[in-house]
Amino acid sequence: MKQAIEPSFAIKRRRIGFTNFRAYPHKRLLEEEVENDPMHEFFSTEYFDERTMASVIDAIHSAHADKGIGGGGDVFDARRIAITIEYIRRHGLSTGFCVEIGSLKYLSSKVIWSCFDAVNLVGTRHDLRRSPMPFPDNFVDNIICTEVIEHISDICYEQATTLSGVFFFLNEAKRVLKQGGRMLITTPNAASLWALQAALLGQSPMMYEWHFREFTVHEMKQIVESIGGLRLVVHNTEFVWHLWNFSHITEFLKQASFSTSDRGDDQFIVIEKDDSIEAIPHSLNLPRKEPPAPSIKRRWSLSSQMLMAKARHRLWPKSTIQRMKSY
C-alpha cells in the first residue's frame, strides 16, 4: 500500500476554508528563501532584480493612488510590478510616445512609471471591445497592456464566446503602432501550476471569477499570430503571485510525462509590429458564426455625430438627415 503524500501547506490552508487566497498572501516564500526552495528552478527568472523590487515596495508605500490590483494587500502585487518594469526596461518599451491601456491613476501604473524618467505617456478610457483607439495609424511607439486582456468581453455574445472584443482590440493596437513599435501584454496563465492545483482541489482554476476569459500560453500565441503583422519577440510565464511549494504537482506532471514548462501564473508577451508577418489561422474552438451586422437604424445612430457635423456645414439639409435617421 502506497504511503499517502502529505499535502503542502498551501493546500492545507485552502482546505480549512481560506477561499480568498489573495487575502492570505504570506504563505508565499520571501525572496531570500527562494534559492533554498525545491521550486527554485521554476521561480528564478532573468527579469527579477532585487533593487527594482526594493524600489517598487518603497513606491507602493509612498504612492497615493487607486489600487487596481485586487484584494491581497499593497505588496501582494510587488513582484509582478517589479518584473513588469524589467520587461519594459529590457525591451525598450518606455521610449517615444507610449500608451498604457487603462487609467494612469492605478497604483500599479504609478509605481511602474516612477522607475522611468520623462516618459511621454498617456492612458486610455475608451471601450476596448468596439471603439477605435484615439490615435492615427502608425503613430504610437509602445503600448503597455498589463492584466487587461482577460477582462475584454465579446461585442456580440450569443451562445458562446467568439473573442470578438479581444481580436478587435489587438487589430486596433496593430493599427496605431508604428512599424517596429512594440506592445507588452501580461495576463494570467490558465495552465499554471496554481490553476492545476485549484482544479485538483475542486475549486475554480480562474485567477479571478470576474475575468471574462483566461488564456493558456498556446492560446495566446495563436491569437497573436492570427492577427498578422505582429511578431512575437518574447513569450514567457513568470511566477509573480504564488511562490508556493508546488513540488507535488510538478512531480506528478513529470511522472505522467506532462510538460512542466510554461507553468508560471502570469504570461509576459512582447510583440512587435512587422507588416511582413503573415497571419496564421488559429485552431481555437470558437463559434464560426459571424456576429449579426447592425441594423440600418443602428448604423445611422452610430454615425449621427458625423451626419450632424455635415449638416452644420450645410453639406446636407437637416430635413434629409432626419429622414435618413428615421429608417
C-alpha positions as CSV (number, residue, x, y, z in Angstrom):
1,M,0.0,0.0,0.0
2,K,1.4,3.4,-1.1
3,Q,2.0,5.9,1.6
4,A,-0.3,8.9,1.3
5,I,1.5,12.1,0.1
6,E,1.3,14.8,2.7
7,P,-0.2,17.9,1.0
8,S,1.7,21.1,1.0
9,F,0.8,23.9,3.4
10,A,-0.7,25.8,0.6
11,I,-3.2,23.0,0.0
12,K,-3.9,22.7,3.8
13,R,-4.8,26.4,4.0
14,R,-7.3,26.2,1.3
15,R,-8.9,23.1,2.8
16,I,-9.7,24.8,6.1
17,G,-11.7,27.5,4.4
18,F,-9.4,30.3,3.2
19,T,-11.2,30.7,-0.2
20,N,-9.9,34.2,-0.9
21,F,-6.2,33.3,-1.5
22,R,-5.3,37.0,-2.1
23,A,-6.3,37.9,1.4
24,Y,-3.7,35.5,2.8
25,P,-0.6,36.0,0.6
26,H,2.0,35.5,3.3
27,K,2.5,31.8,2.6
28,R,4.4,33.0,-0.4
29,L,8.1,32.5,0.0
30,L,10.2,35.5,0.8
31,E,12.7,36.3,-1.9
32,E,15.7,35.3,0.2
33,E,14.0,31.9,0.7
34,V,13.5,31.1,-3.0
35,E,17.1,30.0,-3.6
36,N,16.8,27.2,-1.0
37,D,13.4,26.1,-2.2
38,P,12.8,23.0,-4.3
39,M,10.8,25.2,-6.7
40,H,13.8,27.5,-7.3
41,E,14.3,26.3,-10.9
42,F,10.7,27.4,-11.6
43,F,10.7,30.7,-9.6
44,S,14.0,32.0,-10.9
45,T,13.9,34.5,-13.8
46,E,16.3,36.8,-15.5
47,Y,13.7,39.6,-15.2
48,F,13.7,39.8,-11.4
49,D,16.0,42.4,-10.0
50,E,16.3,42.9,-6.2
51,R,17.0,46.6,-6.5
52,T,13.9,47.1,-8.6
53,M,11.9,45.1,-6.1
54,A,13.0,47.3,-3.3
55,S,12.2,50.4,-5.3
56,V,8.7,49.0,-6.0
57,I,7.9,48.3,-2.4
58,D,9.1,51.8,-1.4
59,A,7.0,53.4,-4.2
60,I,3.9,51.3,-3.2
61,H,4.1,52.6,0.4
62,S,4.5,56.2,-0.6
63,A,2.1,56.3,-3.6
64,H,-1.3,57.9,-3.3
65,A,-3.3,56.0,-5.9
66,D,-6.2,53.7,-6.5
67,K,-5.0,50.1,-6.0
68,G,-6.5,48.4,-9.0
69,I,-4.7,45.2,-8.0
70,G,-7.2,43.1,-6.3
71,G,-7.7,42.4,-2.6
72,G,-4.4,41.0,-1.4
73,G,-2.8,44.0,0.2
74,D,-0.5,46.6,-1.2
75,V,2.7,44.5,-1.5
76,F,1.0,41.4,-2.9
77,D,1.5,42.7,-6.5
78,A,5.0,43.9,-5.9
79,R,6.8,41.1,-7.6
80,R,4.6,41.3,-10.7
81,I,5.2,45.1,-10.9
82,A,9.0,44.6,-10.5
83,I,9.1,42.0,-13.2
84,T,6.9,44.1,-15.5
85,I,9.4,47.1,-15.0
86,E,12.3,44.9,-16.1
87,Y,10.4,43.7,-19.2
88,I,9.7,47.3,-20.1
89,R,13.3,48.3,-19.5
90,R,15.0,45.5,-21.3
91,H,12.7,45.6,-24.4
92,G,12.8,49.4,-24.8
93,L,9.1,49.9,-24.1
94,S,9.5,53.3,-22.4
95,T,10.8,55.3,-25.4
96,G,8.9,57.6,-27.7
97,F,5.2,58.0,-27.5
98,C,3.8,55.4,-25.1
99,V,0.2,54.3,-24.4
100,E,-0.9,52.4,-21.3
101,I,-4.2,50.6,-21.7
102,G,-6.3,51.8,-18.7
103,S,-6.1,54.5,-16.2
104,L,-2.8,56.0,-15.1
105,K,-4.3,56.6,-11.6
106,Y,-4.0,53.0,-10.5
107,L,-1.3,52.1,-8.1
108,S,0.5,49.6,-10.4
109,S,0.7,52.3,-13.1
110,K,2.1,55.0,-10.8
111,V,4.7,52.6,-9.4
112,I,5.8,51.3,-12.8
113,W,6.3,54.7,-14.3
114,S,8.0,56.1,-11.3
115,C,11.0,54.0,-12.3
116,F,11.4,55.7,-15.6
117,D,12.4,59.3,-16.4
118,A,10.4,61.7,-18.6
119,V,8.2,59.1,-20.3
120,N,5.8,60.5,-23.0
121,L,2.8,58.6,-21.7
122,V,-1.0,58.6,-22.0
123,G,-3.7,56.3,-20.6
124,T,-6.9,55.2,-22.2
125,R,-10.6,55.3,-21.3
126,H,-12.4,54.1,-24.4
127,D,-14.3,50.8,-24.9
128,L,-11.6,48.4,-26.0
129,R,-14.2,45.9,-27.5
130,R,-15.7,48.3,-30.1
131,S,-14.2,51.8,-30.0
132,P,-11.2,52.6,-32.2
133,M,-8.1,53.8,-30.3
134,P,-8.0,57.6,-30.4
135,F,-4.7,57.7,-32.3
136,P,-3.8,57.9,-36.0
137,D,-2.4,55.0,-37.9
138,N,1.3,54.3,-37.3
139,F,1.5,56.8,-34.5
140,V,2.4,55.0,-31.3
141,D,5.9,53.8,-30.4
142,N,4.9,51.4,-27.5
143,I,1.8,50.0,-25.8
144,I,1.6,48.6,-22.3
145,C,-1.3,46.3,-21.6
146,T,-0.9,44.8,-18.1
147,E,-3.7,42.5,-16.7
148,V,-6.3,43.8,-19.1
149,I,-6.9,41.4,-22.0
150,E,-8.6,38.8,-19.7
151,H,-11.3,41.4,-19.0
152,I,-12.2,42.2,-22.6
153,S,-15.6,40.6,-23.3
154,D,-17.3,40.0,-26.6
155,I,-19.0,42.7,-28.6
156,C,-21.8,40.2,-29.5
157,Y,-22.3,37.3,-27.3
158,E,-24.9,34.7,-28.2
159,Q,-24.3,31.0,-27.4
160,A,-20.5,31.1,-26.7
161,T,-17.6,33.5,-26.8
162,T,-16.1,34.5,-30.2
163,L,-13.4,36.6,-28.6
164,S,-14.5,39.4,-30.9
165,G,-13.5,42.0,-28.4
166,V,-10.0,40.7,-28.0
167,F,-9.5,40.4,-31.7
168,F,-10.8,44.0,-32.3
169,F,-8.5,45.4,-29.6
170,L,-5.4,43.6,-31.0
171,N,-6.2,44.8,-34.5
172,E,-6.5,48.4,-33.2
173,A,-3.2,48.1,-31.4
174,K,-1.5,46.9,-34.6
175,R,-3.1,49.8,-36.5
176,V,-1.8,52.6,-34.2
177,L,1.7,51.1,-33.7
178,K,4.5,52.4,-35.8
179,Q,6.4,49.8,-37.9
180,G,8.8,48.3,-35.4
181,G,6.7,49.5,-32.4
182,R,6.2,47.2,-29.6
183,M,3.5,46.1,-27.2
184,L,3.7,44.3,-23.8
185,I,0.8,42.1,-22.7
186,T,0.6,40.5,-19.3
187,T,-2.3,38.2,-18.5
188,P,-2.9,35.2,-16.2
189,N,-1.8,31.7,-17.4
190,A,-4.8,29.4,-17.4
191,A,-2.5,26.3,-17.3
192,S,-0.3,27.4,-14.4
193,L,0.7,25.2,-11.5
194,W,-1.6,27.3,-9.3
195,A,-4.5,26.7,-11.7
196,L,-3.8,23.0,-11.8
197,Q,-3.8,22.8,-8.0
198,A,-7.0,24.8,-7.8
199,A,-8.7,22.4,-10.2
200,L,-7.5,19.3,-8.3
201,L,-8.9,20.8,-5.1
202,G,-12.3,21.1,-6.8
203,Q,-12.1,24.9,-7.0
204,S,-12.3,27.3,-9.9
205,P,-9.0,27.5,-11.7
206,M,-9.8,31.1,-12.7
207,M,-7.4,33.6,-11.1
208,Y,-10.4,35.8,-10.7
209,E,-14.0,34.7,-11.3
210,W,-14.9,38.0,-12.8
211,H,-12.4,37.7,-15.6
212,F,-14.2,37.2,-18.9
213,R,-11.6,34.7,-20.2
214,E,-8.2,33.5,-19.1
215,F,-5.8,32.0,-21.7
216,T,-3.1,29.4,-21.9
217,V,0.2,30.1,-23.5
218,H,-0.8,28.1,-26.6
219,E,-4.0,30.1,-26.9
220,M,-2.4,33.5,-26.6
221,K,0.3,32.5,-29.2
222,Q,-2.4,31.5,-31.7
223,I,-4.4,34.7,-31.0
224,V,-1.4,37.0,-31.7
225,E,-0.3,35.0,-34.7
226,S,-3.8,35.1,-36.2
227,I,-3.8,38.9,-36.4
228,G,-0.9,39.1,-38.9
229,G,1.7,41.8,-38.9
230,L,2.7,41.0,-35.4
231,R,6.0,39.3,-34.5
232,L,6.4,37.5,-31.1
233,V,9.6,38.8,-29.5
234,V,9.3,37.2,-26.1
235,H,6.6,34.9,-24.6
236,N,7.3,33.7,-21.1
237,T,5.5,32.7,-18.0
238,E,6.6,34.1,-14.6
239,F,5.7,33.2,-11.0
240,V,4.6,36.6,-9.8
241,W,1.9,35.8,-7.2
242,H,2.2,32.3,-5.9
243,L,5.7,31.4,-4.7
244,W,4.3,28.2,-3.1
245,N,5.6,24.7,-2.9
246,F,4.1,23.1,-5.9
247,S,6.5,20.1,-5.9
248,H,3.7,17.6,-5.5
249,I,2.2,19.0,-8.8
250,T,5.5,19.1,-10.7
251,E,6.4,15.6,-9.6
252,F,3.0,14.3,-10.8
253,L,3.5,16.1,-14.2
254,K,7.0,14.6,-14.6
255,Q,5.8,11.0,-13.7
256,A,2.9,11.3,-16.1
257,S,5.2,12.7,-18.9
258,F,3.4,16.1,-19.0
259,S,5.4,19.2,-19.6
260,T,6.4,21.4,-16.6
261,S,7.4,24.3,-18.8
262,D,5.3,27.5,-19.1
263,R,3.6,26.9,-15.7
264,G,4.1,30.3,-14.2
265,D,1.0,32.1,-13.0
266,D,1.3,35.1,-15.4
267,Q,2.2,35.5,-19.0
268,F,4.6,38.2,-20.3
269,I,4.3,38.7,-24.1
270,V,6.3,41.3,-26.1
271,I,5.1,41.7,-29.7
272,E,6.5,43.9,-32.4
273,K,4.7,45.3,-35.5
274,D,6.1,43.8,-38.6
275,D,3.9,44.1,-41.7
276,S,5.9,41.3,-43.4
277,I,4.5,38.7,-40.9
278,E,1.5,36.9,-42.4
279,A,-1.5,35.9,-40.4
280,I,-1.7,32.2,-39.3
281,P,-5.3,31.0,-38.8
282,H,-5.9,29.8,-35.3
283,S,-7.4,26.5,-34.3
284,L,-9.3,27.7,-31.3
285,N,-12.6,26.0,-30.9
286,L,-14.7,29.2,-31.3
287,P,-18.1,29.6,-33.0
288,R,-17.8,30.2,-36.7
289,K,-21.0,32.2,-36.9
290,E,-20.3,35.8,-37.7
291,P,-21.9,38.4,-35.3
292,P,-25.0,39.9,-36.9
293,A,-24.5,43.1,-38.8
294,P,-26.0,46.2,-37.1
295,S,-29.4,47.3,-38.5
296,I,-29.7,50.3,-40.7
297,K,-31.2,52.3,-37.9
298,R,-28.2,51.2,-35.6
299,R,-25.7,52.2,-38.3
300,W,-27.3,55.7,-38.6
301,S,-27.3,56.1,-34.8
302,L,-23.6,55.3,-34.7
303,S,-23.0,57.9,-37.4
304,S,-25.3,60.6,-36.1
305,Q,-22.4,62.8,-35.0
306,M,-20.9,62.7,-38.4
307,L,-24.2,63.4,-40.0
308,M,-24.9,66.4,-37.8
309,A,-21.5,67.7,-38.5
310,K,-22.2,67.6,-42.2
311,A,-25.5,69.4,-41.6
312,R,-23.8,72.1,-39.7
313,H,-21.5,72.7,-42.7
314,R,-24.6,72.6,-45.0
315,L,-23.4,69.6,-46.9
316,W,-26.8,68.0,-46.4
317,P,-30.1,69.7,-45.4
318,K,-31.3,68.8,-41.9
319,S,-34.6,67.5,-43.2
320,T,-32.7,65.0,-45.3
321,I,-30.7,63.8,-42.4
322,Q,-33.8,63.4,-40.2
323,R,-35.5,61.3,-42.8
324,M,-32.4,59.0,-43.1
325,K,-32.1,58.6,-39.3
326,S,-35.7,57.6,-39.0
327,Y,-35.2,54.5,-41.2
